[in-house]
Amino acid sequence: MENNTENKGVGLAVASMVLGICALVFSCCFYYISIPCALIGVILGGVSISQHKGGKGMAIAGLVTGIISLVPSVIVIVIGGSILAELGM
C-alpha cells in the first residue's frame, strides 16, 4: 500500500495542474477567474515540488501553466486600463 503522505503530494500536484490549466483557458477573457487560479496553482505546485512527494511532473505542469497564464491576464488588464484612460473614464 502507498503512504498517505505520498497521496497528499500527488493531490497537491493534481490540484496545481488542474488550476493551471483552468487559468490558461480563462486567461484571455476572464482574468478575474484566471489570476486567482494561476496564483493558487503556482503555490500548490511549489509546495508539492518542495515536499519531494509524488507527482513531480504534474506539479511542474501546474507551475508552468500558471505562470504562462498570468502573462495574457496582465496584458488584458493593462490594455483595458489604457483604453479606459484614453476614454476619460
C-alpha positions as CSV (number, residue, x, y, z in Angstrom):
1,M,0.0,0.0,0.0
2,E,1.1,3.5,-0.6
3,N,1.8,6.0,2.1
4,N,-0.9,8.6,2.9
5,T,1.8,11.3,2.7
6,E,2.6,10.3,-0.9
7,N,-1.0,10.6,-1.8
8,K,-1.1,14.1,-0.3
9,G,1.8,15.2,-2.5
10,V,0.1,13.7,-5.6
11,G,-3.1,15.5,-4.6
12,L,-1.3,18.8,-4.5
13,A,0.3,18.2,-7.8
14,V,-3.0,17.3,-9.4
15,A,-4.7,20.4,-8.0
16,S,-1.8,22.5,-9.2
17,M,-2.1,21.1,-12.7
18,V,-5.9,21.4,-12.9
19,L,-5.8,25.0,-11.6
20,G,-3.0,25.9,-14.0
21,I,-5.0,24.5,-17.0
22,C,-8.1,26.3,-15.9
23,A,-6.2,29.5,-15.5
24,L,-4.7,29.1,-19.0
25,V,-8.1,28.5,-20.5
26,F,-9.7,31.6,-18.9
27,S,-6.6,33.9,-19.2
28,C,-7.7,35.9,-22.3
29,C,-11.3,36.7,-21.3
30,F,-12.0,36.1,-17.6
31,Y,-8.9,37.4,-15.8
32,Y,-10.8,37.6,-12.5
33,I,-11.0,33.8,-12.6
34,S,-7.7,33.2,-14.2
35,I,-5.4,35.2,-11.8
36,P,-6.6,33.5,-8.6
37,C,-6.5,30.1,-10.2
38,A,-3.0,30.7,-11.5
39,L,-1.7,32.0,-8.2
40,I,-3.1,29.1,-6.2
41,G,-1.8,26.6,-8.8
42,V,1.7,28.1,-8.7
43,I,1.7,27.9,-4.9
44,L,0.4,24.3,-4.8
45,G,2.9,23.3,-7.4
46,G,5.8,24.8,-5.5
47,V,4.7,23.2,-2.3
48,S,4.3,19.8,-4.0
49,I,7.8,20.0,-5.5
50,S,9.4,21.2,-2.3
51,Q,8.0,18.3,-0.3
52,H,9.6,15.8,-2.7
53,K,6.4,13.7,-2.8
54,G,5.0,12.0,-5.9
55,G,3.6,13.8,-8.9
56,K,6.5,15.9,-9.8
57,G,5.6,16.1,-13.5
58,M,2.1,17.3,-12.7
59,A,3.4,19.9,-10.3
60,I,5.8,21.2,-12.9
61,A,2.9,21.3,-15.4
62,G,0.8,23.3,-12.9
63,L,3.7,25.7,-12.3
64,V,4.3,26.3,-16.0
65,T,0.7,26.7,-17.0
66,G,0.0,29.0,-14.0
67,I,3.0,31.3,-14.8
68,I,2.2,31.3,-18.6
69,S,-1.5,32.2,-17.9
70,L,-0.5,35.2,-15.9
71,V,1.0,36.9,-18.9
72,P,-2.2,37.3,-21.1
73,S,-4.2,38.2,-18.0
74,V,-1.8,41.1,-17.2
75,I,-1.8,42.2,-20.8
76,V,-5.6,42.3,-20.9
77,I,-5.7,44.3,-17.7
78,V,-3.1,46.8,-19.0
79,I,-4.8,47.2,-22.4
80,G,-8.2,47.6,-20.8
81,G,-6.8,50.2,-18.3
82,S,-5.1,52.2,-21.1
83,I,-8.3,52.2,-23.2
84,L,-10.4,53.4,-20.2
85,A,-7.8,56.1,-19.5
86,E,-7.9,57.3,-23.1
87,L,-11.7,57.5,-23.0
88,G,-11.5,59.5,-19.7
89,M,-13.4,57.1,-17.6
